[in-house]
Amino acid sequence: IRAVFWSDPCFSSKWISCAYAEKFQTFPRSVAMLNAVYKDPSMDMFAILGDNFYDQTGELAKTIFDQLSPDVKRRFLLVVNGNHDNWVCGGPGCGDVSDNFGIGQMQYYTADPIASRSGNGDFLDFSIDPDQRKAWKTFQNKGSNFLVYHKLGNIGFLGFSGAADFQDMKPYFEEACDYFVQTQPATVFPLGHWNGGGMGCQPGMSVPALRNELLSLTQCRALGNRLKYMDGHEHCNYVQANTTEPVGFMIGAHGMDDSCKAQYGFLYLDSSNGRVKLYYFEVASESADQYDQLIACVAKGGLSSCTKMAQLWLDVPVTSETETYVV
């Protein structure tokens, strides 16, 4: 398959300061790049890994999605839950009555979550009513509304919210691993937001910690290095973890600032032609800007023709099924 991944994208400072909105022209450039990339019929999926436009009411999401072409919108979409999606200020300590706790997110970016199996005819679980509880400084939602797993082509994905309790989600993680062992994708990517604890993330539910938790489960152990991950939260872009090969990938710099240098980029996954490859495209940084050259290249031949303009973060073979999983 072929897919693009963002995390922590921003273009407006309405609620949270978007440090590089003007410097990197994140709104017009992000829209134009997606529209150009998804003109290519070989593109399959688009994902955002939390802190989705730092948007308390949904108006910023609508603003940008109104500008995206049908070519983008008709692809598979996977959007995960981040701290600013629950408490726009960034964490439970400053939560208040105006926060939406991902309730708007789970409806706008519809998926097929675990909650859809409730049997009552609803595809989401609305059993928690924040207006009744008035517990603004806690996670006022159900983790099952955000937990989704599937195989697309030869790649497996597991989306989840780090604000959910690990023990509550554990049976579903075990179920997901059983599914992946049975269906044998070349690589499985847990997709989450938090890269560490705090700011509403529950113990064991940061993305790196979850990978370790999964590999300790009997159902998941067979995945081994096939189990990798992507996350955000830190507003930087880099290879986050290595074992005998890269396994963790941070893609949180898409308009926000952090302790790293200013970056604005995205990840491109290509699992065709017998390889699983991840390319990091740095659209702009403190010292360089290749937006014009990159979008011209994409318009001419699609993103797959432009990989010389990217850093290759992962390149592993798609091995045979019997080699991939040893139970």
N, C-alpha and C positions, 0 to 999 in steps of 0.2 A: 504494500500500500504506500501511498504518499500523503503526508500530512504536515501541517504547520502548527506550532505550539507557541503561545504567548503566556506570560504570567505578569501580574501586577500592572496591567496597562492603564495609563492615565492620559487625559488630554484636557481636563478641567480642574480648577482649584476651588470649585464651589463648596466642597466640604473638607477636602484634604489638599494641601499644597502639592501641585504637580510640578516639580522643580524644573523639568526640561520640556514642558509642553511647547514653549515658544522656541527654545534653542534647537530642538529636533523636529519641530512642526509635527507633533505626534498625531494630531487628528487628521489633517489632509494626507499625510504620508502613510499612516496605517491603513486608512480607507483605500487609497489608490493602490498600495502594494497588495492588499488582499484581493481587490477586484482584478488586478492584473494576474496574480498567481493562479486564481481559480477559474480563469478563462481556459486553462489547460484541462482537458477532459480526464487526464490521468490522475488529478488530485482527488483524494477521497475524504479527507477529514480535516476539521479545524478544532482546536482545543484551547481553552483559557484556564489557567491553573490558579484561579482565585484572585481576590481583591479586584473584582471585575469592574473597573472604571471608577472605583471609590464612590459609589453611587447609592445614596440612602433611599431614594424614591423610585428609581427605575428610569428617570428621565434621561440620564446620561447614556444608559444602554440603548434606549430608543433613539437617541440622537445619532449614535454611530451606526446602529443596525439599519436605520432608515437610509443610510448612504451606501450600504453594502449591496452588491448586485445579487440577482437570483443565482448566479453561478456560485457565489459563496454560500448563500443560505440553503441551497439544496444539498449541500454536502453533509455528511455525518458531523454532528456538533457534540462536544463534550465539555461542559463547564463545571468546575469544581468550586467548592465553598472555601472562602478564606476569612481571616479575622475581620477585615473591613466590610465584608459582606454581611456579617452578623451585627457588629457594632461599628458604625462608620468611623468613630474616633480611633478604632484600632484594637480595642480590648474590652473585656467585661467591666473593668474598674470604672470606666467612663460611660458605660451603656446608659441609655435613657429611653423614654417612651416613644421617641421618634424612630428608633432603630427597627429594622424589619427582620432580623435574625434569619436571613436567607429565605423567608417565606415568599417574597416576590421573586427571588432568583430561581427557586425550584419550579415556579410556574412559567416564568419567561423562557428559561433555558430547559425546556422539558426533556426528560430522559426516560428511561425505563427502570426506575430504581426498585430496590427491594420492597419498598413500601407498596408498590403496585400489586403485590401478591396478597394483600390483606384479605381478599375474598368478599369485601363489602361493596365492591363495585367502584371504589375510588382508586385512582392511581397515585395519590399522595395521602399522607397521614396528617390531618389537621387537628389531631387530638389535643395538642398543646396550643392554648390560646394565650398569648402574651398579655393581652389586655385584661384577662381574668387573673392571671398570676401576678402581674406587676413586678416580676423578678428580673428587671432589666439587666442586672449585672451577672446573669447566668445565660447559658445557651438555651434559648426558648424554641427549640425545634427537635425533631427526631432524626437521628443519624441515618435511619433507613430511607429518608427522603433524598439522600445524597449518595448513597452507596449503590454503585452500578458496576457490573462487569460484563465483558463480552469479548469475542474474538472478531476482529475485522481483518479479512485477508489472512495473513500469516502472523499477525501481531495480536497479543492479548492486552486488554486495558482494564484497570481496576481503579475507578474513581471513588473518592470518599472525602468526608469532612473530618479534619483533625479536632474539631470541637466536640465530636461524639465520644462516648465512653468506649474504651477498647473492649471491655468484657461484653458490653451489649452488642458490639459488632463482630466479636470473635466467631460466632457460629456462621456468619455470612462470609467472613474471610476464609474459613475452612471450606465452605461450600464453593467459593470462587476458586480456591486452589484445586479442589477435586475436578472442577470444570476444566481448568487449564491443563491439568495432567491428562485428562481424557481427550481434550481437543488438540493438544500439542502445538500451540503457537511457537514460532521460532524464538520470540522474546515476549516477556510480559512486563508491562510498565504500570506499576502503581502510579497514579496521578493524584497528587494532593497539593496542598498549599504550604503549610508550615514546614520549615527546615529545622526547627528546634522547638523546645518547650516554651511556655509562656504565651501571653497575649491571647488567652482562650484555648490554647492547644492542650488537650488532655494527655496524661502520661501514656507513653507508648504510641502516640498518634501523630507525631511528626513523621514526615515521609521517610527519612532515614531510619528512625526507630521502628516504624512499621515494617520496613523490609526485614530488619533483624528479627522482629517478632514473628513474621510470617515464616522465615526460614527455620525458626525453632519449632514450628508446628509440624506434626507428622504429615498432614495433608500437603504441606507446601515444600517440604524439604527437598523433594525430587526436582524442584525447579532450579535450584542452584544458581549459577550465574546467569541463567536465562531470566531471572528476576532482577530487573533493574528499576529505576525510578526517575521521575522528573518532579521538580517542585519549584517554588518561588519564595515569597515572603522577604527574603534578602534581595535587595534591588541590584543584583549583580548577575553576570552571566559567566559561568565557568564549569568545568568538569569537577563535580563535587566529591566523588568517591571512586576509588579503584580497588579492585581485588587483584585477580590475575588479568583483569581487563576492566575498562571503565564500566561502572554500574550506576552512578548517580550524576544527575545533570541539573544544574541550577539555571533557570531562565527568567529571573525576576526583574531584569532591567529593561523596562519598556516605557520610560518616561519619568519614573521616580528616582530620587537620589539615595545614596547610601555611602558607606565608608570607602567603597571601591571607586575607581574612576567613572566618570559619566559614560554610560553605555546605553544603546538603544538597538535591540536586535531580537531575533527569533530563531527557533529551532525548526529544522526541516528533516523529517523522517522519510527515508526511502528504503523499503524492504524488498525491492524487486531485484531480479537478476541474481538470485542466490546469495545476496548479502543483506545484512541489516546495517544501515548507515544512518548516522545522525550528523547533520551539518549545522554549524552555527553561523548564521549570517549577521554580522555586525553592520547594521545600516549606517550608524554614525557613532562617534565617540568624542572625547575631548579633543583629540588630535586629528581626526579624519572624518570624512563624510563621503560615502559611496552610494548615496541614495540614487542620484541621477543615473549613474552607470548601471546600477543593479536593476532599476525598474525598466531601463531600456533593454537590458539583456532578457529580463523576464518577458517583456512584451514581444520580443523577437522569437524566443524559443522555449519559453516556460522555465520554471525555477530549476528543473533538472539539468538545463543547459548552462546554468550559472554557478555550478558548485566550485569552480576555481576561484570564485570570489568569497568563499566561505572557509571556515576552519572545520576540518574533519574531526569530530569528537568520538565517533564510534564507527568501527568497521569490523563486523564479525560475520562469519559464514552462517548461512542457514543450513544446519546439519540435518542429517536424516533423523526420522522420528525415533528410532531405537537408540541413536547416540544422544539425542537431546534429553530424554527423560529416562532415568534409571531409578525404579521404585524399589 
